[in-house]
Amino acid sequence: MSSNQPSAIAADQDESSEQASSCTEQLSLRVTHAVADAAGSSSDELEPLYHAIDPEALDSLFAPTYSETSRSEGLVQFVYAEYEVIIHSTGEVTVTPVNKS
């Protein structure tokens, strides 16, 4: 792929993606599990997520609005445990290793 953006589909072993429909966990837990899966470790072995981002804020960021409609746009991007994490308003979580130079 020629784009600098990670693909929504895991194209190889360096990138993983999880759809919102596949899981009903809180977003913060889905992030730790996705990073642990990509790292080949347990989520208990990772540093706490709050070292990278506020988990409560993350959980509420793309939560349904007061009128129970979903958020239609946006994404949040951060680095956690040496992985770039991108979360789309659709609930898709994409995890890509950070390139070390």
C-alpha atoms as a printed R data frame, in Angstrom:
    type eleno elety resid chain resno       x       y      z
1   ATOM     1    CA   MET     A     1   0.000   0.000  0.000
2   ATOM     2    CA   SER     A     2   1.343   3.419 -0.848
3   ATOM     3    CA   SER     A     3  -0.565   5.404  1.774
4   ATOM     4    CA   ASN     A     4   1.067   6.447  5.045
5   ATOM     5    CA   GLN     A     5  -2.197   5.696  6.835
6   ATOM     6    CA   PRO     A     6  -2.576   2.224  8.386
7   ATOM     7    CA   SER     A     7  -5.031   0.020  6.582
8   ATOM     8    CA   ALA     A     8  -8.364  -0.811  8.175
9   ATOM     9    CA   ILE     A     9  -7.588  -4.447  7.388
10  ATOM    10    CA   ALA     A    10  -4.596  -6.203  8.878
11  ATOM    11    CA   ALA     A    11  -2.443  -6.544  5.791
12  ATOM    12    CA   ASP     A    12   0.474  -8.282  7.470
13  ATOM    13    CA   GLN     A    13   1.809  -9.312 10.869
14  ATOM    14    CA   ASP     A    14   2.984  -5.783 11.698
15  ATOM    15    CA   GLU     A    15  -0.524  -4.390 11.871
16  ATOM    16    CA   SER     A    16  -3.705  -5.529 13.542
17  ATOM    17    CA   SER     A    17  -7.221  -4.195 13.493
18  ATOM    18    CA   GLU     A    18 -10.324  -4.871 15.524
19  ATOM    19    CA   GLN     A    19 -13.864  -3.845 14.640
20  ATOM    20    CA   ALA     A    20 -16.325  -2.498 17.216
21  ATOM    21    CA   SER     A    21 -18.923  -5.068 16.250
22  ATOM    22    CA   SER     A    22 -16.594  -7.906 17.238
23  ATOM    23    CA   CYS     A    23 -16.412  -6.890 20.867
24  ATOM    24    CA   THR     A    24 -18.559  -5.243 23.534
25  ATOM    25    CA   GLU     A    25 -15.675  -4.419 25.885
26  ATOM    26    CA   GLN     A    26 -14.887  -0.895 26.965
27  ATOM    27    CA   LEU     A    27 -12.708   0.849 24.411
28  ATOM    28    CA   SER     A    28  -9.797   1.155 26.857
29  ATOM    29    CA   LEU     A    29  -9.808  -2.616 27.456
30  ATOM    30    CA   ARG     A    30 -10.017  -3.309 23.729
31  ATOM    31    CA   VAL     A    31  -6.923  -1.123 23.224
32  ATOM    32    CA   THR     A    32  -4.872  -2.978 25.844
33  ATOM    33    CA   HIS     A    33  -5.956  -6.341 24.449
34  ATOM    34    CA   ALA     A    34  -5.202  -5.304 20.851
35  ATOM    35    CA   VAL     A    35  -1.720  -4.062 21.802
36  ATOM    36    CA   ALA     A    36  -1.043  -7.184 23.863
37  ATOM    37    CA   ASP     A    37  -2.097  -9.372 20.921
38  ATOM    38    CA   ALA     A    38   0.165  -7.424 18.555
39  ATOM    39    CA   ALA     A    39   3.056  -7.702 21.015
40  ATOM    40    CA   GLY     A    40   2.450 -11.389 21.603
41  ATOM    41    CA   SER     A    41   2.038 -10.874 25.338
42  ATOM    42    CA   SER     A    42  -0.605 -10.625 28.025
43  ATOM    43    CA   SER     A    43  -2.314  -7.306 28.739
44  ATOM    44    CA   ASP     A    44  -1.094  -7.745 32.337
45  ATOM    45    CA   GLU     A    45   2.485  -7.484 31.048
46  ATOM    46    CA   LEU     A    46   1.949  -4.038 29.483
47  ATOM    47    CA   GLU     A    47   2.502  -0.729 31.219
48  ATOM    48    CA   PRO     A    48  -0.751   0.812 32.479
49  ATOM    49    CA   LEU     A    49  -2.737   2.500 29.719
50  ATOM    50    CA   TYR     A    50  -2.965   5.696 31.785
51  ATOM    51    CA   HIS     A    51   0.737   6.274 31.075
52  ATOM    52    CA   ALA     A    52  -0.297   7.018 27.483
53  ATOM    53    CA   ILE     A    53  -3.891   8.300 27.690
54  ATOM    54    CA   ASP     A    54  -6.693   8.761 30.227
55  ATOM    55    CA   PRO     A    55  -8.702   5.498 29.969
56  ATOM    56    CA   GLU     A    56 -11.944   7.048 31.255
57  ATOM    57    CA   ALA     A    57 -11.725   9.882 28.743
58  ATOM    58    CA   LEU     A    58 -10.996   7.370 25.996
59  ATOM    59    CA   ASP     A    59 -14.039   5.276 26.936
60  ATOM    60    CA   SER     A    60 -16.306   8.321 26.810
61  ATOM    61    CA   LEU     A    61 -14.786   9.889 23.691
62  ATOM    62    CA   PHE     A    62 -16.721   7.808 21.175
63  ATOM    63    CA   ALA     A    63 -19.565   6.755 23.460
64  ATOM    64    CA   PRO     A    64 -23.050   7.361 22.113
65  ATOM    65    CA   THR     A    65 -24.374  10.879 22.550
66  ATOM    66    CA   TYR     A    66 -27.133  11.712 25.036
67  ATOM    67    CA   SER     A    67 -29.621  11.176 22.229
68  ATOM    68    CA   GLU     A    68 -28.168   7.646 21.808
69  ATOM    69    CA   THR     A    69 -26.745   8.390 18.358
70  ATOM    70    CA   SER     A    70 -23.205   7.359 17.574
71  ATOM    71    CA   ARG     A    71 -20.429   9.792 16.865
72  ATOM    72    CA   SER     A    72 -19.956   9.898 13.111
73  ATOM    73    CA   GLU     A    73 -16.521  11.443 12.680
74  ATOM    74    CA   GLY     A    74 -13.113  11.666 14.232
75  ATOM    75    CA   LEU     A    75 -10.246   9.605 15.465
76  ATOM    76    CA   VAL     A    76  -7.723   9.591 18.264
77  ATOM    77    CA   GLN     A    77  -4.109   8.567 17.785
78  ATOM    78    CA   PHE     A    78  -1.450   7.903 20.423
79  ATOM    79    CA   VAL     A    79   1.556   5.717 21.193
80  ATOM    80    CA   TYR     A    80   1.218   2.982 23.812
81  ATOM    81    CA   ALA     A    81   3.810   0.336 24.678
82  ATOM    82    CA   GLU     A    82   5.793   1.065 21.493
83  ATOM    83    CA   TYR     A    83   2.708   0.744 19.268
84  ATOM    84    CA   GLU     A    84   0.839   3.462 17.425
85  ATOM    85    CA   VAL     A    85  -2.851   3.128 18.258
86  ATOM    86    CA   ILE     A    86  -5.521   4.726 16.080
87  ATOM    87    CA   ILE     A    87  -9.145   4.599 17.166
88  ATOM    88    CA   HIS     A    88 -11.807   5.673 14.698
89  ATOM    89    CA   SER     A    89 -15.254   6.944 15.640
90  ATOM    90    CA   THR     A    90 -16.608   3.661 14.233
91  ATOM    91    CA   GLY     A    91 -14.861   1.852 17.092
92  ATOM    92    CA   GLU     A    92 -12.190   0.340 14.890
93  ATOM    93    CA   VAL     A    93  -8.853   0.004 16.704
94  ATOM    94    CA   THR     A    94  -5.699  -0.201 14.570
95  ATOM    95    CA   VAL     A    95  -2.357  -1.085 16.160
96  ATOM    96    CA   THR     A    96   0.972  -0.659 14.331
97  ATOM    97    CA   PRO     A    97   4.502  -1.023 15.737
98  ATOM    98    CA   VAL     A    98   6.367   2.267 16.096
99  ATOM    99    CA   ASN     A    99   9.330   2.387 13.745
100 ATOM   100    CA   LYS     A   100  12.563   2.885 15.622
101 ATOM   101    CA   SER     A   101  15.301   4.623 13.683
